[in-house]
Amino acid sequence: MADLTYTQGIQIEEANSVAQQMQGTNNDLDNKLNEILQIMERMNVKWSSPASEETIAQFKTLKGSFDQYKEKINRYVSFIQKQVTDAYNAGEKSIQVNLQNVKQDVTVN
């Protein structure tokens, strides 16, 4: 019998694991960027200057770019997870159809 976790050259568990790793790394990066921004803003309270204000503004712009990438990665992870779910469901449906066929063959004979 064929390995049902293997669909069109992709192992379902592996694809799901990679998607989860990507999501985790994406969230970790977002959390670190937020943490850096908070540290910069706290430091700015104690040591405010035009240069620190400009640095914070530039970091916020940079973080905005990362936020766009974060959303793209989230969409890609969702796509992978949907493909995994669809592949799993197709496999399950195939099993059920084949099982019904076997049951019919057994009852006919």
Secondary structure, DSSP 8 states (H G I E B T S, - for coil): ---TTEETTEEHHHHHHHHHHHHHHHHHHHHHHHHHHHHHHHHHHHS--HHHHHHHHHHHHHHHHHHHHHHHHHHHHHHHHHHHHHHHHHHHHHHHHHHHHHHHHHHH-
